[in-house]
Amino acid sequence: MRVGSLSGYLGSVRQIEGAQEKSKDLISESITRFRALGEPARVAAARSELGFCYRRVGAYDDARVVYQEALKGLDDVVEKELRAKILLRLVIVETLSGRYNDSLRILTDETGFFQESSNHFLKGKFHNELALTLMFLGKAEHRPDYTDRAIIEYTAASVHFEQAGHISYKARAENNLGFLLYTIGHYEKAHEHLNRARSLFVSLADRGTVAQIDEARARVLLEQGRLRAAESAIRESVRVLSKGGEQGALAEALTTQGRVLSKLGNFVESLNTLRRSADLAEQAGAGEDAGRALLSLMEEHADRLNEYELLETYERAHNLLKETQDMETISRLRACALRIVSDRRASLSQRRVRSVVDFWANFNLNERVHTFEARYVRRALIDGEGSVTCASRLLGSQHHGTLAAMLDKGGRHKDLAYLRTPPETRRQSIINPKSRRRPRSKARTINILCVEDYPAVADAVKETLEELGWTVELCADGTEAMRKIESKVRYHLLILDNHLPGKEGLELARRARALPHRRRTPIIMLSASDIERDALRAGVNAFLRKPQDTGRLTATVTRLLTKKITT
């Protein structure tokens, strides 16, 4: 248990990748052994340390369950201090989850015990967590009296931590006081306390907490309009937190970075950063953080998202935040909903006027008939296994010469010629038994790799393309897709989203173009991001925007495959 606890602590301080998972394994093993020895108090202590590991990575729901299990196995009389320690850790999880009233209820119920305790460290923790809860409640419920009380509680916490000789917790109290002053607009005083806390953590070589303080400093600088200084501070924070596996803290920093980038005019990078923040937080179980990242995304980029993307983002944020007690977050969510409704009403009004005109704009009957005809010719060739004769019969015609003419170089469906079996060459003699026809070769199998992490889009692409006889392999992770691209598996075409877990689509495209066996493989980027120029520079053959260009996917795949085969 001690080794696991220290591993988790050092992994957080030094931002060591994978440290929290190893820590959880060690502590879980200790729980098994303590239980076998009949040591319920030590089982509870180990569970408390395990909950701390879950909290560090942002898995608040898991941490809450572990802490509640730890409390069940304790004797409230014999193990008073251990119970108090676990309760304070549970309070932090409730606060981080936005459940401020639950935090306040627990602290209020336990006030008597902490006032009577002679343990300065525990008393400091009590005052610190009470101040944190009051700070968030004061902001959420517009209660300045709570904010004033929070300042007093932070001061009391600092005194008790100093008496207990805990420099790191005294530094945390300074950090929290700085953050509180930022929330009420006292920016210069906030900087004083944040810089003091940062200096203390630097002296302790606690890189992880220094990075979190840098994130708070970036928020203050952003509110002051000092964008370049904010960008520098948050970039360093993200760089450090990206190494340690503490997904909750990293997601929070990425949200701040996304907001800063937007204010600097780096809209594409900002959009991708906010999406990454939401994904990381949700994967870690920090639903509140994920929802707030999506709120920031809508607030900063509503004008740059199409209607489908905006509605999808709002629905996801609503589901993540439906249990929040933070009134400020609820207010932001409502504001986003009102904006969507307003934009939708204006859009519908414009569509009523334009609908008839748009339908007939640039209408060409021959093109529509050609497209419709091509659909059935393609289907007949696939079901006829490449045989023009069989395809002609399926189409209701015995004259395969007509279909063959359509598929010839000058024919109107020459782009479908790759689906037919090559015409057979007859020998001179039709009597000589040695002169036999060569066996018919099978229609060519086309393998397509589609890298898309949104299941609805991936399934739609697979269903559409496989209906046309092509084989589609799906992959939802950028890192796994990189392994597939680097492998020797033959893919005739790649379809890439850009915003992916692990590695982005642009990186995959660049890597494919660097590999000799993928250099000529056609690549389509199907993405909602406004990155067409970057995609083409990375070597992509065609860029399609989601969702408005998805109807062009089949034609684009056909064009690129035909071009590849003919060249």
C-alpha positions as CSV (number, residue, x, y, z in Angstrom):
1,M,0.0,0.0,0.0
2,R,2.8,2.4,0.9
3,V,4.7,1.7,-2.3
4,G,1.5,2.2,-4.3
5,S,0.7,5.4,-2.5
6,L,4.2,6.8,-3.0
7,S,4.1,5.7,-6.7
8,G,0.9,7.7,-7.3
9,Y,2.2,10.7,-5.5
10,L,5.6,10.8,-7.3
11,G,3.9,10.1,-10.6
12,S,1.7,13.2,-10.0
13,V,4.6,15.4,-8.8
14,R,7.0,14.3,-11.6
15,Q,4.3,13.7,-14.2
16,I,5.4,10.1,-15.0
17,E,3.2,8.4,-17.6
18,G,1.4,5.3,-16.4
19,A,2.3,5.9,-12.7
20,Q,-1.3,6.1,-11.6
21,E,-2.2,2.7,-13.2
22,K,0.8,1.0,-11.5
23,S,-0.2,2.6,-8.3
24,K,-3.7,1.3,-8.5
25,D,-2.4,-2.2,-9.2
26,L,-0.2,-2.2,-6.1
27,I,-2.9,-0.7,-3.8
28,S,-5.5,-3.2,-5.1
29,E,-3.1,-6.0,-4.2
30,S,-2.7,-4.6,-0.7
31,I,-6.5,-4.5,-0.3
32,T,-6.7,-8.2,-1.2
33,R,-4.0,-9.1,1.4
34,F,-5.3,-6.9,4.2
35,R,-8.8,-8.5,3.7
36,A,-7.3,-12.0,3.9
37,L,-5.5,-10.9,7.2
38,G,-8.8,-9.6,8.6
39,E,-7.6,-6.0,8.9
40,P,-10.7,-3.8,8.1
41,A,-9.1,-0.5,9.1
42,R,-6.1,-1.1,6.7
43,V,-8.5,-2.2,4.0
44,A,-10.3,1.2,4.4
45,A,-6.9,3.1,4.4
46,A,-5.9,1.3,1.2
47,R,-9.2,2.1,-0.4
48,S,-8.7,5.7,0.5
49,E,-5.4,5.7,-1.3
50,L,-6.9,3.9,-4.3
51,G,-9.6,6.6,-4.5
52,F,-6.9,9.3,-4.6
53,C,-5.5,7.6,-7.7
54,Y,-8.8,7.6,-9.4
55,R,-9.3,11.3,-8.5
56,R,-5.9,12.2,-10.0
57,V,-6.9,10.8,-13.4
58,G,-10.3,12.5,-13.3
59,A,-12.4,9.4,-12.7
60,Y,-14.6,11.1,-10.1
61,D,-17.4,8.6,-10.1
62,D,-15.0,5.7,-9.5
63,A,-13.3,7.6,-6.7
64,R,-16.7,8.4,-5.0
65,V,-17.6,4.7,-5.0
66,V,-14.2,3.7,-3.6
67,Y,-14.4,6.3,-0.8
68,Q,-18.0,5.2,0.1
69,E,-16.8,1.6,0.3
70,A,-13.9,2.6,2.5
71,L,-16.3,4.4,5.0
72,K,-18.5,1.3,5.3
73,G,-15.8,-0.8,6.8
74,L,-14.7,1.6,9.5
75,D,-15.5,1.7,13.2
76,D,-16.6,5.4,13.7
77,V,-15.3,5.4,17.3
78,V,-11.9,3.6,17.0
79,E,-10.9,5.0,13.6
80,K,-12.0,8.6,13.9
81,E,-9.1,10.3,12.2
82,L,-9.0,7.8,9.3
83,R,-12.7,8.3,8.8
84,A,-12.2,12.1,8.8
85,K,-9.4,11.9,6.3
86,I,-11.6,9.8,3.9
87,L,-14.6,12.1,4.3
88,L,-12.4,15.1,3.3
89,R,-11.2,13.3,0.2
90,L,-14.8,12.4,-0.6
91,V,-15.7,16.1,-0.2
92,I,-13.0,17.1,-2.8
93,V,-14.5,14.6,-5.3
94,E,-18.0,16.0,-4.8
95,T,-16.7,19.5,-5.3
96,L,-14.8,18.6,-8.4
97,S,-18.0,16.9,-9.7
98,G,-19.9,20.1,-9.2
99,R,-22.0,18.6,-6.4
100,Y,-21.3,21.6,-4.0
101,N,-24.4,21.1,-1.8
102,D,-23.4,17.5,-1.1
103,S,-19.9,18.8,-0.2
104,L,-21.4,21.4,2.2
105,R,-23.7,18.9,3.8
106,I,-20.8,16.5,4.6
107,L,-18.7,19.3,6.0
108,T,-21.5,20.7,8.1
109,D,-22.3,17.3,9.6
110,E,-18.7,16.8,10.6
111,T,-17.9,20.4,11.9
112,G,-18.0,19.4,15.6
113,F,-15.4,16.6,15.2
114,F,-12.9,18.9,13.4
115,Q,-13.3,21.7,15.9
116,E,-12.5,19.4,18.7
117,S,-9.6,17.7,17.0
118,S,-6.0,18.6,18.0
119,N,-4.6,17.5,14.6
120,H,-3.6,20.7,12.9
121,F,-3.3,19.0,9.5
122,L,-6.8,17.6,9.6
123,K,-8.2,21.0,10.8
124,G,-6.3,22.7,7.9
125,K,-7.8,20.3,5.4
126,F,-11.3,20.9,6.8
127,H,-11.0,24.7,6.5
128,N,-9.5,24.3,3.1
129,E,-12.3,22.1,1.7
130,L,-15.0,24.2,3.3
131,A,-13.5,27.3,1.7
132,L,-13.4,25.6,-1.7
133,T,-17.0,24.5,-1.4
134,L,-18.1,28.0,-0.3
135,M,-16.1,29.6,-3.1
136,F,-17.9,27.6,-5.8
137,L,-21.3,27.9,-4.2
138,G,-20.8,31.7,-3.8
139,K,-20.1,32.0,-7.5
140,A,-22.8,29.6,-8.6
141,E,-25.6,31.0,-6.4
142,H,-24.4,34.7,-6.4
143,R,-23.8,34.6,-2.6
144,P,-21.1,37.2,-1.7
145,D,-21.4,36.2,1.9
146,Y,-20.2,32.7,1.0
147,T,-17.3,34.3,-0.9
148,D,-16.3,36.3,2.2
149,R,-16.5,33.2,4.4
150,A,-14.3,31.3,1.9
151,I,-11.5,33.9,2.3
152,I,-11.7,33.5,6.1
153,E,-11.6,29.7,5.8
154,Y,-8.6,29.8,3.5
155,T,-6.7,32.0,5.9
156,A,-7.5,29.6,8.8
157,A,-6.4,26.6,6.6
158,S,-3.1,28.3,5.9
159,V,-2.4,28.9,9.6
160,H,-3.2,25.3,10.6
161,F,-1.0,23.9,7.7
162,E,1.9,26.1,8.9
163,Q,1.5,24.8,12.5
164,A,1.4,21.3,11.1
165,G,4.6,21.9,9.1
166,H,3.0,21.0,5.8
167,I,4.5,23.3,3.2
168,S,2.8,21.7,0.3
169,Y,-0.7,22.1,1.8
170,K,0.1,25.7,2.8
171,A,1.0,26.3,-0.8
172,R,-2.3,24.7,-1.9
173,A,-4.2,27.1,0.4
174,E,-2.3,30.0,-1.2
175,N,-3.2,28.7,-4.7
176,N,-6.9,28.3,-3.8
177,L,-7.0,31.8,-2.3
178,G,-5.5,33.2,-5.5
179,F,-8.1,31.4,-7.6
180,L,-10.9,32.8,-5.4
181,L,-9.6,36.3,-5.8
182,Y,-9.6,35.7,-9.5
183,T,-13.2,34.7,-9.6
184,I,-14.3,38.0,-7.9
185,G,-12.1,40.1,-10.2
186,H,-9.2,41.0,-7.9
187,Y,-6.6,40.0,-10.5
188,E,-3.4,41.6,-9.1
189,K,-4.0,40.1,-5.6
190,A,-4.8,36.8,-7.3
191,H,-1.4,36.9,-9.0
192,E,0.4,37.6,-5.7
193,H,-1.1,34.4,-4.1
194,L,-0.7,32.3,-7.2
195,N,3.0,33.3,-7.6
196,R,3.6,32.6,-3.9
197,A,2.1,29.1,-4.2
198,R,4.0,28.5,-7.4
199,S,7.3,29.4,-5.7
200,L,6.6,27.0,-2.9
201,F,5.8,24.1,-5.2
202,V,8.9,24.8,-7.4
203,S,10.9,24.5,-4.2
204,L,9.3,21.1,-3.6
205,A,10.0,20.1,-7.3
206,D,6.2,19.4,-7.7
207,R,6.0,19.8,-11.5
208,G,2.4,18.6,-11.7
209,T,1.0,21.1,-9.3
210,V,3.1,23.9,-10.7
211,A,1.5,23.1,-14.1
212,Q,-2.0,23.4,-12.5
213,I,-1.1,26.7,-11.0
214,D,0.1,27.9,-14.4
215,E,-3.3,27.0,-15.8
216,A,-4.9,29.2,-13.1
217,R,-2.5,32.0,-13.9
218,A,-3.4,31.7,-17.6
219,R,-7.1,32.2,-16.7
220,V,-6.3,35.4,-14.8
221,L,-4.1,36.7,-17.7
222,L,-6.9,35.8,-20.1
223,E,-9.4,37.9,-18.1
224,Q,-7.0,40.8,-18.1
225,G,-6.6,40.6,-21.9
226,R,-2.9,39.7,-21.6
227,L,-3.2,37.1,-24.3
228,R,0.4,36.4,-25.2
229,A,1.3,35.9,-21.5
230,A,-1.7,33.7,-21.1
231,E,-0.7,31.6,-24.2
232,S,2.8,31.2,-22.8
233,A,1.6,30.1,-19.4
234,I,-1.0,27.6,-20.6
235,R,1.3,26.1,-23.3
236,E,3.8,25.2,-20.5
237,S,1.0,23.8,-18.4
238,V,-0.3,21.6,-21.1
239,R,3.2,20.4,-22.0
240,V,3.9,19.2,-18.5
241,L,0.4,17.7,-17.9
242,S,0.5,15.8,-21.2
243,K,3.2,13.6,-19.8
244,G,1.7,12.4,-16.6
245,G,-1.6,10.7,-17.4
246,E,-3.7,13.0,-15.1
247,Q,-6.4,13.4,-17.7
248,G,-8.7,15.5,-15.6
249,A,-6.1,18.2,-15.0
250,L,-5.0,18.0,-18.6
251,A,-8.5,18.4,-19.9
252,E,-9.0,21.5,-17.7
253,A,-5.8,23.0,-19.1
254,L,-6.7,22.2,-22.7
255,T,-10.1,24.0,-22.2
256,T,-8.2,27.1,-21.1
257,Q,-5.8,26.8,-23.9
258,G,-8.6,26.4,-26.4
259,R,-10.2,29.7,-25.2
260,V,-6.8,31.5,-25.4
261,L,-6.2,30.3,-28.9
262,S,-9.6,31.4,-30.0
263,K,-9.0,34.9,-28.6
264,L,-5.7,35.0,-30.5
265,G,-7.5,34.1,-33.8
266,N,-6.1,30.5,-34.1
267,F,-9.6,29.1,-34.7
268,V,-8.8,25.7,-36.2
269,E,-6.3,24.9,-33.4
270,S,-8.7,26.2,-30.8
271,L,-11.5,24.0,-32.1
272,N,-9.4,20.9,-32.1
273,T,-8.0,21.6,-28.7
274,L,-11.4,22.0,-27.1
275,R,-12.6,18.8,-28.8
276,R,-9.6,17.0,-27.4
277,S,-10.3,18.4,-23.9
278,A,-13.9,17.1,-24.0
279,D,-12.8,13.7,-25.2
280,L,-10.1,13.3,-22.6
281,A,-12.3,14.4,-19.8
282,E,-15.2,12.1,-20.8
283,Q,-12.8,9.1,-21.2
284,A,-11.5,9.8,-17.7
285,G,-15.0,9.9,-16.2
286,A,-14.9,13.7,-15.6
287,G,-18.3,14.5,-17.1
288,E,-18.5,18.0,-15.7
289,D,-15.1,18.9,-17.2
290,A,-16.1,17.4,-20.5
291,G,-19.4,19.3,-20.6
292,R,-17.7,22.6,-19.7
293,A,-15.1,22.1,-22.5
294,L,-18.0,21.6,-25.0
295,L,-19.7,24.8,-23.6
296,S,-16.5,26.7,-24.3
297,L,-16.4,25.2,-27.8
298,M,-19.9,26.4,-28.6
299,E,-19.3,29.8,-27.0
300,E,-16.1,30.4,-29.0
301,H,-17.0,28.7,-32.3
302,A,-20.8,28.7,-32.7
303,D,-20.5,30.7,-35.9
304,R,-17.9,28.3,-37.4
305,L,-19.9,25.1,-36.8
306,N,-22.6,23.9,-39.2
307,E,-26.1,23.2,-37.9
308,Y,-25.5,19.5,-37.5
309,E,-22.2,19.9,-35.5
310,L,-23.7,22.6,-33.3
311,L,-26.8,20.4,-32.4
312,E,-24.6,17.4,-31.8
313,T,-22.2,19.3,-29.6
314,Y,-25.1,20.8,-27.5
315,E,-26.8,17.4,-27.1
316,R,-23.5,15.9,-25.8
317,A,-22.9,18.8,-23.4
318,H,-26.5,18.5,-22.1
319,N,-26.1,14.8,-21.4
320,L,-22.8,15.4,-19.6
321,L,-24.1,18.3,-17.5
322,K,-27.7,17.1,-16.7
323,E,-26.9,16.5,-13.0
324,T,-24.7,19.5,-12.4
325,Q,-25.5,21.8,-9.4
326,D,-23.4,24.6,-10.7
327,M,-25.8,27.5,-11.6
328,E,-23.2,29.2,-13.7
329,T,-22.7,26.1,-15.8
330,I,-26.5,25.7,-16.2
331,S,-26.8,29.4,-17.2
332,R,-24.1,28.9,-19.9
333,L,-25.9,25.8,-21.2
334,R,-29.2,27.7,-21.4
335,A,-27.5,30.5,-23.3
336,C,-26.1,28.0,-25.8
337,A,-29.6,26.5,-26.3
338,L,-31.2,29.9,-26.9
339,R,-28.5,30.7,-29.5
340,I,-29.2,27.5,-31.3
341,V,-32.9,28.0,-31.3
342,S,-32.5,31.6,-32.6
343,D,-30.1,30.5,-35.4
344,R,-32.5,27.6,-36.3
345,R,-35.4,30.0,-36.6
346,A,-33.5,32.4,-38.8
347,S,-32.2,29.5,-40.9
348,L,-35.7,28.0,-41.4
349,S,-37.0,31.5,-42.4
350,Q,-34.4,31.8,-45.1
351,R,-34.9,28.2,-46.3
352,R,-38.7,28.8,-46.9
353,V,-37.7,31.6,-49.3
354,R,-34.9,29.8,-51.0
355,S,-36.2,26.2,-51.1
356,V,-38.0,26.3,-54.5
357,V,-35.2,28.4,-56.1
358,D,-32.4,26.2,-54.7
359,F,-34.0,23.0,-56.0
360,W,-34.0,24.2,-59.6
361,A,-30.7,26.1,-59.4
362,N,-28.2,24.6,-61.9
363,F,-30.6,21.7,-62.5
364,N,-29.6,19.4,-65.3
365,L,-31.9,16.5,-66.2
366,N,-29.3,14.6,-68.1
367,E,-26.9,14.7,-65.1
368,R,-29.6,13.5,-62.8
369,V,-30.5,10.6,-65.1
370,H,-26.9,9.7,-65.6
371,T,-26.3,9.5,-61.8
372,F,-29.4,7.4,-61.3
373,E,-28.5,5.0,-64.2
374,A,-24.9,4.7,-62.8
375,R,-26.2,3.5,-59.5
376,Y,-27.9,0.4,-61.1
377,V,-25.1,-0.3,-63.5
378,R,-22.7,-0.4,-60.6
379,R,-25.0,-2.7,-58.6
380,A,-25.5,-5.1,-61.6
381,L,-21.8,-5.4,-62.2
382,I,-21.2,-6.2,-58.6
383,D,-24.0,-8.8,-58.4
384,G,-22.9,-10.2,-61.8
385,E,-19.3,-10.7,-60.4
386,G,-17.9,-8.5,-63.1
387,S,-19.5,-10.2,-66.0
388,V,-21.0,-7.8,-68.6
389,T,-23.3,-10.5,-69.9
390,C,-24.7,-11.3,-66.5
391,A,-25.0,-7.6,-65.6
392,S,-26.9,-6.9,-68.9
393,R,-29.4,-9.6,-68.0
394,L,-29.9,-8.2,-64.5
395,L,-30.6,-4.8,-66.1
396,G,-33.3,-6.4,-68.3
397,S,-31.3,-6.4,-71.6
398,Q,-29.9,-9.4,-73.5
399,H,-27.6,-7.1,-75.6
400,H,-24.4,-7.0,-73.5
401,G,-22.7,-5.0,-76.3
402,T,-24.7,-1.9,-75.2
403,L,-23.4,-2.2,-71.6
404,A,-19.9,-2.9,-72.9
405,A,-20.0,0.3,-74.9
406,M,-21.1,2.2,-71.8
407,L,-18.0,0.9,-70.0
408,D,-15.5,1.5,-72.8
409,K,-13.1,4.4,-72.8
410,G,-15.5,6.8,-74.5
411,G,-18.6,5.5,-72.8
412,R,-20.8,7.4,-70.4
413,H,-20.0,5.0,-67.5
414,K,-16.3,4.5,-68.2
415,D,-15.6,5.3,-64.5
416,L,-17.2,1.9,-63.6
417,A,-15.0,-0.1,-66.0
418,Y,-12.8,-1.3,-63.1
419,L,-15.7,-3.4,-61.8
420,R,-15.9,-5.6,-65.0
421,T,-14.0,-8.8,-65.6
422,P,-11.4,-8.1,-68.4
423,P,-12.9,-9.3,-71.8
424,E,-11.7,-12.8,-72.9
425,T,-9.5,-13.2,-76.0
426,R,-10.6,-16.0,-78.3
427,R,-8.1,-18.4,-79.9
428,Q,-8.0,-18.9,-83.7
429,S,-9.6,-22.4,-83.6
430,I,-13.0,-23.1,-82.2
431,I,-12.7,-26.9,-83.1
432,N,-9.3,-27.7,-81.6
433,P,-10.0,-29.0,-78.1
434,K,-6.7,-27.6,-76.9
435,S,-8.0,-24.2,-77.6
436,R,-10.0,-23.6,-74.5
437,R,-11.2,-20.4,-73.0
438,R,-9.2,-19.1,-70.1
439,P,-11.2,-19.4,-66.8
440,R,-12.9,-16.2,-65.9
441,S,-11.0,-14.1,-63.3
442,K,-13.0,-12.8,-60.3
443,A,-13.9,-9.1,-60.0
444,R,-11.2,-7.2,-58.2
445,T,-11.7,-6.9,-54.4
446,I,-11.2,-3.3,-53.3
447,N,-10.1,-2.9,-49.6
448,I,-10.8,0.5,-48.0
449,L,-9.6,1.6,-44.5
450,C,-11.9,4.1,-42.9
451,V,-10.5,5.8,-39.8
452,E,-13.4,7.5,-37.9
453,D,-14.1,7.6,-34.2
454,Y,-17.8,8.6,-34.4
455,P,-19.8,5.4,-34.7
456,A,-22.7,6.8,-36.6
457,V,-20.5,8.2,-39.4
458,A,-18.3,5.1,-39.5
459,D,-21.3,2.8,-39.9
460,A,-22.8,5.0,-42.5
461,V,-19.6,5.0,-44.6
462,K,-19.2,1.2,-44.3
463,E,-22.8,0.5,-45.2
464,T,-22.8,2.8,-48.2
465,L,-19.5,1.6,-49.7
466,E,-20.0,-2.1,-49.0
467,E,-23.4,-1.9,-50.7
468,L,-21.3,-1.1,-53.8
469,G,-19.2,-4.2,-53.4
470,W,-16.1,-2.7,-51.7
471,T,-14.7,-4.1,-48.5
472,V,-14.4,-1.4,-45.7
473,E,-12.3,-1.9,-42.6
474,L,-13.2,0.5,-39.7
475,C,-10.8,1.9,-37.1
476,A,-11.7,4.4,-34.4
477,D,-8.2,5.2,-32.9
478,G,-5.5,7.2,-34.5
479,T,-2.7,5.2,-32.9
480,E,-4.1,1.9,-34.1
481,A,-4.7,3.4,-37.6
482,M,-1.0,4.3,-37.7
483,R,-0.1,0.7,-37.1
484,K,-2.4,-0.5,-39.9
485,I,-1.1,2.1,-42.3
486,E,2.5,1.1,-41.5
487,S,1.7,-2.6,-42.0
488,K,1.9,-4.5,-45.2
489,V,-1.9,-5.0,-45.5
490,R,-3.1,-3.8,-48.9
491,Y,-5.5,-0.9,-48.8
492,H,-6.6,0.6,-52.1
493,L,-7.9,3.7,-50.5
494,L,-7.8,5.5,-47.1
495,I,-10.7,7.6,-45.6
496,L,-9.5,9.7,-42.6
497,D,-11.2,11.9,-40.1
498,N,-8.9,14.4,-38.6
499,H,-10.0,14.7,-35.0
500,L,-9.1,11.3,-33.6
501,P,-8.0,9.9,-30.2
502,G,-4.2,9.0,-30.3
503,K,-3.1,10.6,-33.5
504,E,-4.8,13.1,-35.8
505,G,-5.7,12.4,-39.4
506,L,-3.2,15.0,-40.8
507,E,-0.4,13.0,-39.1
508,L,-1.7,9.8,-40.5
509,A,-1.8,11.3,-44.0
510,R,1.8,12.6,-43.8
511,R,3.0,9.2,-42.5
512,A,1.2,7.4,-45.4
513,R,2.9,9.7,-47.9
514,A,6.3,8.9,-46.3
515,L,5.9,5.2,-46.8
516,P,6.9,3.7,-50.2
517,H,3.9,1.3,-50.4
518,R,1.4,4.0,-49.5
519,R,2.8,6.9,-51.5
520,R,0.3,6.4,-54.3
521,T,-2.7,5.2,-52.2
522,P,-5.6,7.6,-52.7
523,I,-6.6,9.4,-49.4
524,I,-9.9,11.1,-48.7
525,M,-10.2,13.3,-45.6
526,L,-13.8,13.4,-44.3
527,S,-13.7,16.0,-41.5
528,A,-15.9,18.6,-39.9
529,S,-12.8,20.8,-39.2
530,D,-11.8,23.7,-41.5
531,I,-8.5,22.2,-42.5
532,E,-8.7,21.6,-46.3
533,R,-5.5,23.5,-47.1
534,D,-3.5,21.6,-44.4
535,A,-5.0,18.3,-45.6
536,L,-4.0,18.9,-49.2
537,R,-0.5,19.9,-48.1
538,A,-0.3,16.6,-46.1
539,G,-0.9,14.7,-49.3
540,V,-4.7,14.1,-49.2
541,N,-6.3,13.7,-52.7
542,A,-9.7,14.9,-51.8
543,F,-11.2,16.8,-48.8
544,L,-14.9,16.4,-47.9
545,R,-16.7,18.4,-45.1
546,K,-19.0,16.6,-42.7
547,P,-21.9,16.4,-42.9
548,Q,-22.7,18.5,-46.1
549,D,-20.3,16.7,-48.4
550,T,-21.0,13.1,-47.3
551,G,-23.3,12.6,-50.3
552,R,-20.3,13.1,-52.6
553,L,-18.3,10.3,-50.9
554,T,-19.3,7.5,-53.3
555,A,-18.5,9.5,-56.4
556,T,-15.2,10.7,-54.9
557,V,-14.2,7.1,-54.0
558,T,-15.1,5.9,-57.5
559,R,-13.2,8.7,-59.2
560,L,-10.0,8.1,-57.2
561,L,-10.1,4.3,-57.5
562,T,-10.7,4.6,-61.3
563,K,-7.8,7.1,-61.6
564,K,-5.5,4.8,-59.6
565,I,-6.4,1.7,-61.7
566,T,-6.0,3.5,-65.1
567,T,-2.6,5.0,-64.1
